Amino acid sequence: MAVEADGVPTVAIHTHPFARLVKQAARANGTPTARQLFVPQPIVGLSPSQLREYIHGTNPVSKRPFLAEMLDGLTGELTAEDMAGVGFERDTPRLLEPATEDDLHRRFEDERWTDFLPIVLPTEERVEAMLRGTSHPRDKVVGQLRPANFREFWQFTVEKVAVNAVMAGARPEYFPLILAMAASGMSARSSSTTSWATPSIVNGPIRHEIGLNSGIGAMGPYAHANMAVGRAHGLLSQNLQGGSVVGETYMGSIGNAYNVACTWAENEERSPWEPLHVQRGLKAEDSAVTVYLGGWYTLSGFGPRETWAARMRQALQAAENYSPPILLLDPLVARGFVDKGFVRKQQLIDWLHENSRVPAREFWDDQWVQTLLKPKAVDGQEPWATLLKAAPDALVPKYRAEDISVVVLGGETQGAWKMVSGNGSRAVTVKVDDWR
């Protein structure tokens, strides 16, 4: 778009599932006449000969020969079709016209304002009650979200978040936590084809104030607050970022069950270590939430038993190369690690970093490492530049220590642990107290 804006004839090439999204992005960014070409999905992991077939084949969107359309795009005059629809309407009325409850529920589903589970209709009275859960004015801008990179950001206010919190069935006392998650800028409805979710870890007094479950069944649907807060984050993301429509602005190939609700509280009282928010620079008495882009994989195990190190290395090897883990430990497991000498949580994180090693050939053969990390290596950015120079059979660490998180939760009925993907260095921690 920048090159086109400078007056240089340009054709942008995308994969075909993103056809509608990229056209909207071009309009929103001031280049509605930008020519767009499309090749089939996927492109990652294919051989040069397979990719060459795409170029010598047909554009799957227009059904025209790809190369011919490229030449036309670079040399042809703008057509009426190019000039059509240069703007789009994004304003909506603050209130809907009165209707029956059944009709309103149907309207919300037809407009894709819901996750297709039953909602609480956001009447003025219910939204007002939710707004009483914070001291911030209804028209204060909370943050901005977008469904995909290069799509325009949408700003949203406290009142907009309150509407979605009501729909999710949240209570006013949950509202500061929901506002903090909204302010993180992390969408719970990412458009990535990788089917990301947003695991969120809650720390501090807010856990007990609103009844978050950090004990038995901490990752499950056994507390109203955990479920309603997680669902509210999902609803506000899809409604306040400009949409989350399957095949248009949501492209997660196989989807993700964590998109339903993914809010977990750390069991600080039963942990032998400092909680996550203290590691990230806050005080123990602060209430905070840390929001991750992750949730792509889940691995599990027990221990630490006699062969715990081998089992943990196996899990690290099985974990996706591009997405570092959040290690979720039952308190029994955490104390077991203390008995084995991991007195500080950082010691365990450092062990995970050092023992995440795989052959350099295997690391760089990963499709997303090739696509997203190799350009950084070629650019000289560390540690990837050094890893790129390693011999094919040399063992290299998959993850930096700062990318790995360790969180204690669970009810001590079994010495269980899970690894869930979530890049710690890209996670965002927000103080809930700022939104009271």
PyMOL commands that set and color helices and strands:
alter all, ss='L'
color gray80, all
select helices_A, chain A and resi 2-5+16-28+48-55+66-75+80-83+101-110+124-131+158-167+172-183+206-209+224-240+257-259+268-270+276-279+308-318+331-339+345-354+360-365+367-378+384-389+401-403+424-426+432-435
alter helices_A, ss='H'
color red, helices_A
select strands_A, chain A and resi 11-15+35-39+141-145+154-157+200-203+263-265+288-291+294-302+325-329+357-359+395-397+405-408+416-422+428-431
alter strands_A, ss='S'
color yellow, strands_A
deselect
rebuild
show_as cartoon
